[in-house]
Amino acid sequence: METVDRSAFVDASLRKLAQEDAILPLPCGQTLPKPIVIAQLLGALQAHAGQGERHLLIGGGSGYVGALLAQIARHVWMVERYGALVETARKKLDAFKVSNVDVRQGDGLAGWREHGPFDRILLAGAVKEIPDVLLGQLARGGALVAPVIKPDGKQVIRRLTKDGSRTDSPLAEPVTPLVEGVSAAL
C-alpha cells in the first residue's frame, strides 16, 4: 500500500485527507474505504505476489484497489457499475502505467464470466448475500472475500473458498453496500 499514492485516486481537494486513515468520497455517491479496511480485505484474500493469479475486483471505484491488486496478481479484471468511475479508473491506472488491469462498466454482482475462472474474487462493497454466480466463477483452490452485512446490520469480512470452507472475521469499519445492476445515468 505504500507504493501506490492513494491521493492520486481522489479529487484534488481531498489529497491531504488521503494521507489519513479516513473514508473519502468519490463521484457517483461512492466512497474509498479507510486504508485499514482495504488492508483487511487484501489480507483476507491471502494472495501472494508472483503466483500468477487471476483476480476479479467488484466495485472498483476510482481504481485504487485495482492498482494495489495489480502488484499482486498476474491480471486483474475490475467491474464498476458507474461509467464515470470507470473512465476515472482507466485514466488513473494509465497514469500509473498499470497494464495488467482491465476495467469495464457492468453489474459486478454478475462477475465477468468470460475471463473466469478467477483465483481470487474481491468485493469492495458490502452485500447481504454472496451471489452464487460469483462462486461459480472461482477456480479450483480459489477464494472469494466480501464484506457481508449480517442480520443485525453489522459487517464482517467473509472468506469463502471453492471447496466450501467459510470464515468470518471482524471488519474495522463498515463499507458502502454494492448495488445490483449498471448505472444508466452516471
Secondary structure, 3 states (H helix, E strand, C coil): CCCCCHHHHCCHHHCCHHHCCCCEECHHHCEECCHHHHHHHHHHHCCCCCCCCEEEEECCCCCHHHHHHHCCCCEEEEEECCHHHHHHHHHHHHHCCCCCEEEEECCHHHCCHHHCCEEEEEECCEECCCCHHHHCCEEEEEEEEEEEECCCCCEEEEEEECCCCEEEEECCCCCCECCCCCCCCC
